[in-house]
Amino acid sequence: MRRPIEPVYDTAVGVGRSLFGFWRLRRHTTGIEHLPDEGGAVIAMTHFGYLEFALVEWATVLHNRRRIRFMAKQGAFDQPVVGRLLRSMRHIAVDMRAGAAAYADAVTALRSGELVGVFPEAGVSASFTVRDLKSGAVRLAQEAGVPIIPVAVWGGHRLLTKNHRVGFRERFGVPVHFSFGEPIIVAPGDDVGTSTEQLRDRLQGMVDELQRDYPVDGTGAWWQPRALGGTAPTPAEAAAADLERERRREARRQTAS
């Protein structure tokens, strides 16, 4: 099906594809047939690096040229140039302290047939394991009456992530593997907490498969989870670092006010 032209979004996708081509990324995708050609769906993604949104859109555009409306933090929208671009692409601003408006906007987009991209971990996981999820993805799907499409990405964090400076040459030729899972249907009477835990288990299982089949041995590598022989922080260490970072951020806010 021919999609309507969106000049800003289409240009951004073109820039991303050019960059990924320049890096000679080796893309491998499974389960892409689960991505609907029409209708709304919540795209619930793992979050190990800062480029998953662009990588998942890359895989999506190559499959059926659909555009994903990502939910992004309000701070990005507050930047003059970036904010203008995000609004032009109809992404959804999320104020972490008052998220009702973003939630309503996302439900409206889903009911109108859009794909809405969310990171249910609500932040990058420095341990490269799936953290406990927020319930927003499940609640959105339940209220809008649309499926959740779980998406796991492995290798994208080797391009740009938290707490590690990636060297220029390190990005070239990186394998980036995607797994699009079977749709998850959340019925009106389903328990949100139980469904959220099921989504987390599904995502971690998909990540486990991607890690098992990844063509590069990560033993001793910074990008490999500790439990698999890498040197990434353990989930407990990463959680403690996140808490300390949030404590410092809150202290700065209080000082500024």
KOLVOFI-674242 format. One record per residue: residue in one letter; x, z, y of N, C-alpha, C in turn. Coordinates in steps of 0.02 Angstrom, whole numbers, plus 50000, padded with zeros to 5 digits. Atoms other than C-alpha are relative to their C-alpha. Layout:
% residues N
SITE  aa     nx     nz     ny    cax    caz    cay     cx     cz     cy
SITE   A      X      Z      Y      X      Z      Y      X      Z      Y
...
% end
This chain:
% residues 257
SITE  aa     nx     nz     ny    cax    caz    cay     cx     cz     cy
SITE   M  50042  50000  49940  50000  50000  50000  50044  50000  50062
SITE   R  49963  50003  49937  50061  49957  50174  49985  50061  50043
SITE   R  50008  49940  49959  50091  50113  50280  50002  49981  50074
SITE   P  49996  50014  49928  50060  50116  50468  50069  50015  50026
SITE   I  49934  49992  49970  50215  50102  50575  50001  50063  50043
SITE   E  49988  49942  49956  50280  50264  50653  50072  49992  50025
SITE   P  49932  50019  49978  50429  50209  50759  50051  50056  49997
SITE   V  49951  49946  49998  50511  50379  50782  50017  50023  49929
SITE   Y  49988  49977  50068  50490  50435  50602  50039  49947  49961
SITE   D  49967  50053  50037  50542  50266  50534  50073  49993  50021
SITE   T  49930  50002  49977  50698  50267  50643  50040  50057  49972
SITE   A  49965  49942  50028  50743  50443  50586  50016  49990  49926
SITE   V  49989  50014  50071  50723  50391  50404  50057  49949  49992
SITE   G  49948  50050  50003  50833  50239  50436  50069  50030  50014
SITE   V  49936  49967  49985  50969  50348  50513  50022  50041  49940
SITE   G  49983  49960  50059  50961  50466  50364  50024  49957  49942
SITE   R  49979  50044  50054  50972  50325  50239  50070  49970  50013
SITE   S  49933  50026  49983  51122  50253  50331  50054  50052  49989
SITE   L  49952  49946  50010  51209  50421  50329  50013  50012  49926
SITE   F  49992  49987  50072  51176  50448  50144  50036  49941  49966
SITE   G  49963  50058  50026  51237  50271  50111  50074  50004  50018
SITE   F  49931  49993  49979  51395  50304  50212  50036  50051  49956
SITE   W  49970  49950  50044  51426  50459  50107  50003  49978  49927
SITE   R  50003  50026  50069  51392  50355  49950  49973  50052  49951
SITE   L  50031  49950  50043  51280  50490  49879  49972  49966  49937
SITE   R  50024  50026  50064  51234  50464  49697  49934  50034  49983
SITE   R  50068  49972  50007  51046  50491  49688  49974  49988  49928
SITE   H  50033  50006  50065  50957  50526  49524  49935  50039  50004
SITE   T  50066  49970  49991  50771  50562  49519  49961  49997  49936
SITE   T  50046  49998  50057  50654  50617  49381  49933  50025  50023
SITE   G  50067  49976  49986  50467  50645  49385  49969  49973  50064
SITE   I  50025  50024  49936  50441  50543  49543  49929  49973  49994
SITE   E  50069  50024  50010  50280  50475  49466  49948  50053  50015
SITE   H  50047  49947  49983  50202  50645  49502  49984  50003  50074
SITE   L  50013  50002  49928  50211  50610  49689  49940  49954  50012
SITE   P  50060  50042  49993  50036  50548  49737  50010  49945  50052
SITE   D  49998  50056  49953  50019  50379  49821  49951  50010  50058
SITE   E  50051  49987  49948  49867  50440  49919  49978  50073  49995
SITE   G  50029  49933  50000  49789  50605  49970  50050  50054  50016
SITE   G  49959  49944  49979  49853  50773  50025  50033  50035  49942
SITE   A  49965  49959  50049  49978  50880  49931  50050  50043  50036
SITE   V  49947  49955  49975  50093  51027  49965  50063  49984  49961
SITE   I  49936  50014  50032  50273  50977  49930  50042  50064  50007
SITE   A  49966  49935  50000  50355  51143  49882  50070  49991  49973
SITE   M  49931  50018  50016  50544  51125  49882  50046  50060  49994
SITE   T  49946  49951  50000  50695  51227  49834  50039  49994  50065
SITE   H  49966  49999  49934  50806  51275  49980  50070  50030  49992
SITE   F  49931  49978  50009  50992  51285  49942  50046  49974  50056
SITE   G  49961  50027  49946  51054  51186  50092  49956  49978  50058
SITE   Y  50037  50016  49940  51004  51120  50262  49973  49929  50002
SITE   L  50021  50070  49997  50971  50938  50217  49947  49983  49948
SITE   E  50051  50016  50051  50840  50954  50079  49941  49961  50029
SITE   F  50057  50034  49972  50703  50898  50197  50013  49925  50006
SITE   A  49983  50071  49993  50793  50734  50233  50011  49967  49932
SITE   L  49988  50027  50066  50845  50710  50053  49935  49987  49963
SITE   V  50064  50009  50034  50669  50735  49985  49961  49943  50033
SITE   E  50033  50056  49967  50599  50617  50117  50032  49934  49980
SITE   W  49964  50060  50023  50733  50491  50066  49972  49978  49932
SITE   A  50025  50017  50067  50675  50498  49884  49927  49977  50004
SITE   T  50071  50017  49994  50492  50490  49938  49991  49931  50029
SITE   V  50006  50066  49968  50513  50340  50052  50020  49944  49952
SITE   L  49979  50051  50048  50606  50244  49918  49948  49989  49946
SITE   H  50051  50006  50052  50464  50279  49796  49936  49966  50025
SITE   N  50064  50028  49977  50305  50246  49895  49991  49999  50075
SITE   R  49998  50006  49927  50353  50251  50079  49954  50050  50036
SITE   R  50041  49948  49967  50247  50406  50114  50045  50044  50043
SITE   R  49964  49956  49955  50299  50522  50255  49976  50072  49989
SITE   I  50016  49929  50010  50306  50711  50236  50000  50034  50068
SITE   R  50002  49960  49939  50253  50825  50379  50028  50070  49981
SITE   F  49967  49938  50019  50374  50970  50365  49981  50057  50046
SITE   M  50010  49939  49961  50339  51147  50421  50069  50027  50017
SITE   A  49934  49980  49976  50488  51200  50528  49994  50056  50050
SITE   K  50001  49942  49956  50534  51353  50629  49990  49979  50073
SITE   Q  50016  50014  49930  50473  51361  50808  50063  49988  50042
SITE   G  49939  50007  49961  50652  51376  50871  50024  49928  50005
SITE   A  49980  50071  49998  50686  51194  50824  49957  49962  50049
SITE   F  50046  50034  49954  50533  51138  50922  50014  50019  50073
SITE   D  49985  49978  49932  50593  51236  51074  50059  49963  50031
SITE   Q  49944  50040  49974  50747  51124  51090  49972  49937  50033
SITE   P  50031  50055  49964  50708  50989  51220  49998  49934  49962
SITE   V  49998  50065  50033  50766  50836  51124  49974  50004  49929
SITE   V  50021  49993  50069  50744  50896  50946  49925  50013  49995
SITE   G  50071  49984  50000  50573  50968  50985  49957  49939  50012
SITE   R  50038  50061  49986  50513  50804  51058  49998  49954  49939
SITE   L  49998  50041  50060  50570  50712  50902  49955  50028  49945
SITE   L  50041  49969  50052  50488  50837  50785  49926  49990  50012
SITE   R  50071  50010  49984  50323  50826  50876  49980  49927  49992
SITE   S  50015  50071  50008  50332  50636  50877  49990  49982  49926
SITE   M  50006  50013  50072  50351  50641  50687  49944  50041  49968
SITE   R  50059  49961  50021  50201  50760  50676  50019  50054  49949
SITE   H  49983  49941  50038  50297  50900  50594  49964  50061  50030
SITE   I  50042  49943  49982  50220  51073  50606  50044  50059  50018
SITE   A  49960  49944  49976  50296  51214  50709  49973  50066  49972
SITE   V  50018  49935  50029  50297  51387  50629  50032  50056  50040
SITE   D  49977  49939  49967  50311  51544  50734  49999  50055  49948
SITE   M  49996  49952  50055  50373  51671  50607  49963  50065  50015
SITE   R  50034  49937  49982  50291  51814  50704  49925  49990  50009
SITE   A  50071  50014  49992  50121  51728  50722  49986  49932  49970
SITE   G  50003  50063  50035  50096  51596  50590  49931  49971  49990
SITE   A  50069  50023  50013  49906  51576  50595  49989  49929  50024
SITE   A  50011  50067  49973  49910  51421  50705  50033  49947  49956
SITE   A  49966  50048  50043  50038  51333  50596  49963  49992  49934
SITE   Y  50038  50002  50063  49938  51378  50440  49938  49956  50009
SITE   A  50060  50040  49987  49780  51304  50517  50017  49926  50008
SITE   D  49979  50070  49991  49873  51146  50569  50018  49968  49933
SITE   A  49981  50026  50065  49943  51126  50394  49939  49986  49956
SITE   V  50062  50011  50039  49772  51145  50312  49965  49938  50025
SITE   T  50032  50060  49971  49701  51015  50431  50036  49937  49978
SITE   A  49961  50058  50021  49843  50895  50390  49988  49984  49926
SITE   L  50011  50011  50071  49820  50919  50203  49931  49971  49986
SITE   R  50069  50025  50010  49632  50892  50212  49992  49928  50025
SITE   S  50004  50069  49975  49662  50731  50308  50043  49952  49959
SITE   G  49964  50043  50047  49771  50666  50166  50075  49997  50009
SITE   E  49928  50001  49988  49946  50709  50225  50037  50039  49945
SITE   L  49953  49959  50039  50094  50772  50123  50031  50050  50048
SITE   V  49971  49947  49959  50151  50939  50195  50057  50033  49961
SITE   G  49941  49973  50033  50327  50997  50152  50013  50071  50021
SITE   V  49986  49929  49987  50363  51183  50137  50059  50023  49958
SITE   F  49948  49966  50037  50510  51289  50084  49975  50071  49986
SITE   P  50032  49935  50012  50422  51436  50000  50048  50059  49996
SITE   E  49953  49945  49998  50583  51537  49993  50011  50026  50071
SITE   A  49997  49980  49929  50574  51545  50185  50072  50012  50023
SITE   G  49931  49994  49979  50761  51523  50205  50046  49974  49945
SITE   V  49951  50027  50048  50916  51452  50122  50024  50055  49953
SITE   S  49976  49952  50051  50964  51541  49960  50075  49990  49990
SITE   A  49927  50006  50005  51152  51571  49970  50026  50010  49929
SITE   S  49978  49991  50069  51158  51618  49786  49987  49937  49958
SITE   F  50018  50063  50033  51091  51444  49740  49958  50013  49937
SITE   T  50053  49987  50048  50956  51523  49633  49936  50007  50040
SITE   V  50064  49997  49965  50771  51522  49677  49982  50072  50014
SITE   R  50018  49932  49980  50726  51678  49775  49925  50012  49989
SITE   D  50072  49986  50000  50558  51766  49775  49967  49958  50054
SITE   L  50034  50045  49955  50432  51653  49860  49949  50035  50045
SITE   K  50057  49982  49959  50315  51680  50005  49939  49966  49971
SITE   S  50061  50026  50031  50134  51645  49961  49969  49941  50036
SITE   G  50031  50050  49958  50103  51514  50095  49984  49934  49964
SITE   A  50011  50064  50035  50122  51360  49983  49937  50003  49957
SITE   V  50058  49992  50043  49994  51426  49860  49936  50007  50040
SITE   R  50061  49991  49959  49872  51482  49994  49979  49935  50034
SITE   L  50017  50065  49970  49882  51313  50081  49966  49954  49951
SITE   A  50029  50045  50050  49848  51217  49922  49931  50024  49979
SITE   Q  50064  49973  50020  49707  51333  49874  49946  49987  50053
SITE   E  50050  50009  49948  49619  51324  50042  49984  49927  50014
SITE   A  50011  50070  49985  49643  51138  50068  49973  49961  49940
SITE   G  50024  50034  50060  49596  51095  49889  50045  49942  49979
SITE   V  49953  50053  50018  49754  50994  49856  50051  50029  49950
SITE   P  49950  49975  50048  49890  51004  49721  50065  50020  50035
SITE   I  49931  49986  49981  50063  51078  49739  50045  49955  49958
SITE   I  49950  50039  50036  50205  50960  49693  50066  50038  50006
SITE   P  49935  49965  49995  50358  51068  49651  50058  49950  49998
SITE   V  49943  50046  49996  50522  50983  49696  50064  50041  50000
SITE   A  49935  49967  50003  50695  51044  49646  50054  49949  50018
SITE   V  49944  50043  49980  50853  50972  49723  50065  50036  49982
SITE   W  49935  49970  50016  51028  51003  49656  50055  49952  50021
SITE   G  49945  50040  49974  51185  50942  49741  49996  49991  50075
SITE   G  50007  50008  49928  51114  50929  49916  50035  50055  50040
SITE   H  49966  49945  49965  51188  51098  49961  50075  49988  50006
SITE   R  49928  50016  49995  51361  51023  49934  50015  49960  50064
SITE   L  49992  50038  49938  51331  50924  50095  50001  50045  50061
SITE   L  50007  49955  49942  51280  51063  50215  49959  50060  49979
SITE   T  50035  49940  50022  51233  51242  50178  50022  50061  50041
SITE   K  49987  49938  49964  51241  51422  50236  50065  50032  49974
SITE   N  49942  49959  50017  51402  51524  50240  50059  49961  49969
SITE   H  49943  50038  50026  51517  51381  50190  50009  49937  50042
SITE   R  49985  50060  49961  51600  51247  50295  50023  49945  49951
SITE   V  49985  50055  50046  51598  51084  50197  50046  49951  50034
SITE   G  49952  50047  49972  51747  50972  50227  49973  49929  50003
SITE   F  50025  50068  49990  51722  50793  50286  50003  49959  49936
SITE   R  49991  50041  50060  51789  50714  50128  49959  50026  49941
SITE   E  50036  49970  50056  51694  50834  50014  49931  49969  49990
SITE   R  50068  50026  50004  51530  50746  50052  49996  49932  49966
SITE   F  50001  50069  50026  51580  50575  49986  49990  49999  49924
SITE   G  50011  50010  50072  51511  50524  49817  49966  50058  49965
SITE   V  50032  49942  50031  51415  50686  49788  49937  49978  49961
SITE   P  50063  50012  50035  51282  50672  49652  49945  50046  50027
SITE   V  50057  49960  49978  51113  50730  49719  49942  49984  49953
SITE   H  50051  50010  50051  50982  50754  49584  49935  50033  50021
SITE   F  50067  49977  49981  50795  50774  49613  49957  50005  49937
SITE   S  50051  49994  50052  50658  50836  49498  49933  50013  50034
SITE   F  50068  49992  49975  50476  50811  49548  49957  50022  49941
SITE   G  50036  49971  50055  50368  50922  49439  49927  49978  49997
SITE   E  50072  50015  50007  50192  50899  49373  49960  50040  50052
SITE   P  50040  49965  49950  50057  50945  49500  49975  50067  49974
SITE   I  50029  49934  50015  50003  51127  49503  49935  50006  50039
SITE   I  50066  49992  49969  49818  51154  49538  49985  50074  50007
SITE   V  50019  49930  49988  49768  51319  49618  49925  50001  50013
SITE   A  50073  49997  49994  49582  51348  49590  49979  50053  50051
SITE   P  50022  49952  49950  49479  51443  49719  50004  50073  49978
SITE   G  50000  49931  50023  49471  51599  49611  50066  50025  49972
SITE   D  49935  49980  50028  49653  51602  49556  50033  50053  50044
SITE   D  49963  49948  49963  49759  51752  49604  50061  49969  50033
SITE   V  49946  50031  49962  49880  51701  49741  50068  50025  49977
SITE   G  49936  49971  50022  50018  51820  49685  50023  49972  49934
SITE   T  49983  50027  50066  50012  51761  49505  50020  49927  50005
SITE   S  49985  50071  49992  50010  51578  49557  50067  49990  50035
SITE   T  49936  50004  49965  50157  51607  49674  50058  50013  49953
SITE   E  49948  49985  50049  50259  51684  49535  50007  49942  49950
SITE   Q  49997  50058  50044  50214  51537  49422  50037  49943  50033
SITE   L  49965  50052  49964  50275  51418  49556  50075  50015  50001
SITE   R  49928  49982  50000  50440  51513  49569  50031  49986  49932
SITE   D  49973  50012  50067  50463  51507  49380  50008  49926  49986
SITE   R  49996  50072  50010  50427  51321  49379  50060  49971  50037
SITE   L  49944  50026  49961  50552  51286  49518  50067  50020  49969
SITE   Q  49936  49979  50030  50689  51390  49435  50012  49964  49935
SITE   G  49992  50038  50061  50657  51304  49270  50023  49929  50013
SITE   M  49979  50068  49981  50675  51135  49354  50073  50000  50023
SITE   V  49931  49994  49978  50836  51192  49438  50046  50009  49940
SITE   D  49959  49990  50060  50902  51252  49270  50014  49934  49964
SITE   E  49992  50064  50033  50873  51079  49197  50048  49955  50040
SITE   L  49956  50042  49959  50957  50992  49344  50073  50024  49993
SITE   Q  49932  49973  50007  51108  51108  49330  50029  49983  49932
SITE   R  49976  50015  50068  51120  51079  49142  50023  49928  49994
SITE   D  49986  50071  50007  51122  50890  49163  50045  49974  50056
SITE   Y  49960  50023  49943  51230  50884  49321  50067  49973  49975
SITE   P  49940  50033  50028  51379  50767  49295  50067  50029  50023
SITE   V  49938  49971  49975  51507  50878  49384  50004  50072  49975
SITE   D  49989  49931  50023  51579  51038  49308  50010  50045  50060
SITE   G  49995  49956  49942  51550  51177  49434  50039  50064  49987
SITE   T  49962  49939  50015  51661  51307  49351  50050  50014  50055
SITE   G  49955  49981  49947  51753  51400  49488  49983  49972  50068
SITE   A  50017  50033  49937  51665  51301  49625  49956  50045  50043
SITE   W  50040  49960  49954  51588  51380  49780  49926  49984  49996
SITE   W  50070  50022  50000  51428  51281  49755  49964  50016  49934
SITE   Q  50031  49984  50065  51394  51344  49578  49980  50073  49998
SITE   P  50020  49930  50005  51293  51503  49545  50050  50041  49958
SITE   R  49953  49956  50034  51395  51651  49486  49986  50003  49925
SITE   A  50018  49994  50070  51300  51661  49322  50020  49939  49959
SITE   L  49979  50061  50035  51355  51483  49281  50074  49987  50008
SITE   G  49927  50007  49996  51539  51513  49315  50026  49981  50069
SITE   G  49978  50016  49933  51543  51475  49501  50017  50062  50039
SITE   T  49981  49943  49958  51594  51585  49647  49949  50015  50054
SITE   A  50052  49985  49952  51431  51586  49745  49982  50074  49995
SITE   P  50022  49930  50003  51365  51760  49791  49946  50009  49946
SITE   T  50055  49985  50045  51253  51843  49664  49936  50006  50042
SITE   P  50061  49990  49962  51069  51854  49712  49998  50066  50039
SITE   A  49999  49936  49965  51094  52038  49756  50047  49999  50060
SITE   E  49953  50005  49944  51246  52001  49864  49972  49958  50056
SITE   A  50029  50044  49949  51157  51859  49953  49943  50035  50037
SITE   A  50055  49964  49968  51004  51968  49985  50026  50053  50048
SITE   A  49971  49949  49956  51112  52107  50058  50028  49968  50063
SITE   A  49973  50035  49942  51199  51982  50173  49944  49977  50046
SITE   D  50057  50022  49959  51031  51914  50231  49970  50058  50039
SITE   L  50026  49941  49966  50969  52089  50272  50044  50021  50057
SITE   E  49953  49981  49947  51125  52127  50371  49997  49950  50058
SITE   R  50006  50052  49947  51109  51962  50465  49937  50010  50041
SITE   E  50063  49989  49965  50928  52000  50507  50004  50063  50043
SITE   R  49991  49939  49960  50977  52175  50565  50036  49986  50065
SITE   R  49962  50017  49940  51105  52104  50685  49958  49957  50048
SITE   R  50042  50043  49958  50981  51973  50747  49948  50041  50037
SITE   E  50050  49957  49968  50850  52105  50781  50031  50043  50054
SITE   A  49965  49960  49950  50977  52212  50872  50013  49959  50063
SITE   R  49988  50043  49942  51021  52065  50985  49935  49988  50038
SITE   R  50064  50010  49965  50837  52034  51021  49980  50060  50041
SITE   Q  50018  49939  49964  50810  52214  51070  50044  50009  50061
SITE   T  49954  49995  49943  50964  52211  51181  49979  49951  50055
SITE   A  50019  50051  49950  50906  52052  51266  49935  50018  50036
SITE   S  50063  49982  49968  50733  52123  51299  50006  50064  50041
% end
